[in-house]
Amino acid sequence: MRNATLTITVENTQLTDEELVGYGTFDNGKDHPAERIMLCGYAPRLKDTVIPGKTIVAIGTLRLIKDSLGVPSLTLNISQSMQVTLLVPATV
C-alpha cells in the first residue's frame, strides 16, 4: 500500500448512503492500454466529483490485490482526508 496521485477516467459508480464504489481507467505510462482501477471512498464527499464519464485527479491509498486465481487488480481508497479534483476541459 502506498499513497498515489492518479488521473482517472471514471467508468461507473455505485452509491450507498455511506460508500461509493466505482471503476475507472488510468494511463499507466506503458505501451499497453490503460489499466482498470477500482475506486472506493466516503459517498457524501465523493458523489459530486467521482462521476461516470468524467476525468478526475484523485489522491488515495493504492493497493494491489490478487483474486483467488492470482489475477491482480488495483484499488484506490480515497479516505476523507485525501483530495479529489474534477478535471474540467479547457474552453477556447
C-alpha positions as CSV (number, residue, x, y, z in Angstrom):
1,M,0.0,0.0,0.0
2,R,1.2,3.5,-0.8
3,N,-0.3,6.9,-1.4
4,A,-0.7,7.8,-5.1
5,T,-2.0,10.6,-7.2
6,L,-3.7,9.3,-10.4
7,T,-5.6,10.9,-13.2
8,I,-8.6,8.5,-13.7
9,T,-11.4,8.4,-16.2
10,V,-14.5,7.2,-14.3
11,E,-16.4,4.4,-16.0
12,N,-19.2,3.7,-13.5
13,T,-20.1,4.2,-9.8
14,Q,-22.5,2.7,-7.3
15,L,-23.6,4.7,-4.3
16,T,-25.0,3.8,-0.9
17,D,-25.6,6.2,1.9
18,E,-22.0,5.8,3.2
19,E,-19.9,4.3,0.4
20,L,-19.0,5.0,-3.2
21,V,-17.6,2.1,-5.3
22,G,-16.7,2.5,-8.9
23,Y,-14.4,1.6,-11.7
24,G,-12.2,3.7,-14.0
25,T,-9.1,3.6,-16.1
26,F,-5.8,5.4,-15.9
27,D,-2.7,5.8,-18.1
28,N,0.0,3.6,-16.6
29,G,2.7,5.2,-18.7
30,K,3.4,2.0,-20.6
31,D,2.8,0.9,-24.2
32,H,-0.3,-1.2,-23.5
33,P,-3.8,0.1,-22.9
34,A,-4.9,2.0,-19.8
35,E,-5.3,-0.1,-16.7
36,R,-8.6,-0.6,-14.8
37,I,-8.8,0.5,-11.2
38,M,-11.5,0.2,-8.5
39,L,-12.3,3.3,-6.6
40,C,-13.8,3.4,-3.1
41,G,-14.5,6.1,-0.5
42,Y,-17.0,8.0,1.5
43,A,-20.0,8.6,-0.7
44,P,-21.3,12.0,0.6
45,R,-17.9,13.5,0.0
46,L,-17.2,11.9,-3.4
47,K,-20.6,11.9,-5.2
48,D,-20.2,15.3,-6.7
49,T,-16.7,14.7,-8.2
50,V,-16.5,10.9,-8.9
51,I,-18.9,11.0,-11.9
52,P,-19.1,8.5,-14.7
53,G,-17.7,9.8,-17.9
54,K,-15.6,12.5,-16.1
55,T,-11.9,12.6,-15.6
56,I,-10.6,13.2,-12.0
57,V,-7.3,13.6,-10.2
58,A,-7.5,11.5,-7.1
59,I,-5.1,11.1,-4.2
60,G,-5.6,7.9,-2.2
61,T,-4.1,4.7,-0.9
62,L,-3.2,2.4,-3.8
63,R,-3.4,-1.3,-3.2
64,L,-2.7,-4.2,-5.5
65,I,-5.0,-7.2,-4.7
66,K,-4.9,-10.6,-6.3
67,D,-8.0,-12.7,-6.5
68,S,-8.2,-16.5,-5.9
69,L,-6.9,-17.1,-9.5
70,G,-3.9,-14.8,-8.9
71,V,-5.3,-12.1,-11.2
72,P,-4.1,-8.7,-9.9
73,S,-6.4,-5.7,-9.6
74,L,-5.7,-2.2,-8.3
75,T,-7.8,-0.4,-5.8
76,L,-7.6,3.3,-4.9
77,N,-9.1,4.0,-1.5
78,I,-9.9,7.7,-1.2
79,S,-10.1,8.5,2.6
80,Q,-11.8,11.6,3.9
81,S,-8.6,13.4,4.3
82,M,-7.4,12.9,0.7
83,Q,-8.3,15.0,-2.3
84,V,-10.3,14.5,-5.4
85,T,-10.4,17.1,-8.2
86,L,-12.7,17.0,-11.2
87,L,-10.8,18.0,-14.3
88,V,-12.8,20.4,-16.4
89,P,-11.9,20.6,-20.1
90,A,-10.4,23.9,-21.1
91,T,-12.6,26.1,-23.2
92,V,-11.1,28.1,-26.0
